[in-house]
Amino acid sequence: MPLDLTYAALADPTRRAILETLAQGPAPVGTLAAPFPISGPAISRHLRVLEEAGLIRNQRVGKGRICTLQPAPLAQARGWLDFHHRFWTGSFDRLDDLLKD
């Protein structure tokens, strides 16, 4: 399920940090990897998880690779959270009204 992949990808702080960087615009893999004290293969695995979840597009440009944020899965995740927030807020409001009566 795509939503499961999105939330699994977002569960890791390194991947969330990569997405925050990409929210400012496309970036080369080297720029994305620079802040992290992890190996190149580890960064590649993180990028692969993000790409499989549809959160980024990773494409070859010349001799390098450029990553771009793909916001649609984030919008779907937010929609799910917004729905449940409205549902539970309404439920708790109704319960509060009942308890006050």
Contacts in CASP RR format, 6 or more apart in sequence:
PFRMAT RR
TARGET T0000
AUTHOR 0000-0000-0000
METHOD contacts of the structure
MODEL  1
MPLDLTYAALADPTRRAILETLAQGPAPVGTLAAPFPISGPAISRHLRVL
EEAGLIRNQRVGKGRICTLQPAPLAQARGWLDFHHRFWTGSFDRLDDLLK
D
2 53 0 8 1.000
2 54 0 8 1.000
2 73 0 8 1.000
2 76 0 8 1.000
3 73 0 8 1.000
3 76 0 8 1.000
3 77 0 8 1.000
3 80 0 8 1.000
5 52 0 8 1.000
5 53 0 8 1.000
5 54 0 8 1.000
5 73 0 8 1.000
6 53 0 8 1.000
6 54 0 8 1.000
6 55 0 8 1.000
6 73 0 8 1.000
6 74 0 8 1.000
6 76 0 8 1.000
6 77 0 8 1.000
7 77 0 8 1.000
8 49 0 8 1.000
8 53 0 8 1.000
9 15 0 8 1.000
9 49 0 8 1.000
9 50 0 8 1.000
9 52 0 8 1.000
9 53 0 8 1.000
9 55 0 8 1.000
10 16 0 8 1.000
10 19 0 8 1.000
10 77 0 8 1.000
12 46 0 8 1.000
12 49 0 8 1.000
14 36 0 8 1.000
14 38 0 8 1.000
14 46 0 8 1.000
15 46 0 8 1.000
15 49 0 8 1.000
15 50 0 8 1.000
17 35 0 8 1.000
17 36 0 8 1.000
18 32 0 8 1.000
18 46 0 8 1.000
18 47 0 8 1.000
18 50 0 8 1.000
18 56 0 8 1.000
18 67 0 8 1.000
19 50 0 8 1.000
19 55 0 8 1.000
19 56 0 8 1.000
19 69 0 8 1.000
19 74 0 8 1.000
21 27 0 8 1.000
21 31 0 8 1.000
21 32 0 8 1.000
22 32 0 8 1.000
22 56 0 8 1.000
22 67 0 8 1.000
22 68 0 8 1.000
22 69 0 8 1.000
23 69 0 8 1.000
25 68 0 8 1.000
25 69 0 8 1.000
26 66 0 8 1.000
26 67 0 8 1.000
26 68 0 8 1.000
26 69 0 8 1.000
27 66 0 8 1.000
27 67 0 8 1.000
28 64 0 8 1.000
28 65 0 8 1.000
28 66 0 8 1.000
28 67 0 8 1.000
29 43 0 8 1.000
29 44 0 8 1.000
29 47 0 8 1.000
29 58 0 8 1.000
29 64 0 8 1.000
29 65 0 8 1.000
29 66 0 8 1.000
29 67 0 8 1.000
30 43 0 8 1.000
32 43 0 8 1.000
32 47 0 8 1.000
32 67 0 8 1.000
33 40 0 8 1.000
33 43 0 8 1.000
36 42 0 8 1.000
36 43 0 8 1.000
47 56 0 8 1.000
47 58 0 8 1.000
47 67 0 8 1.000
50 56 0 8 1.000
50 67 0 8 1.000
51 57 0 8 1.000
51 58 0 8 1.000
53 73 0 8 1.000
54 70 0 8 1.000
54 72 0 8 1.000
54 73 0 8 1.000
55 69 0 8 1.000
55 70 0 8 1.000
55 73 0 8 1.000
55 74 0 8 1.000
56 67 0 8 1.000
56 68 0 8 1.000
56 69 0 8 1.000
56 70 0 8 1.000
57 67 0 8 1.000
57 68 0 8 1.000
57 70 0 8 1.000
58 65 0 8 1.000
58 66 0 8 1.000
58 67 0 8 1.000
59 65 0 8 1.000
59 66 0 8 1.000
59 68 0 8 1.000
END
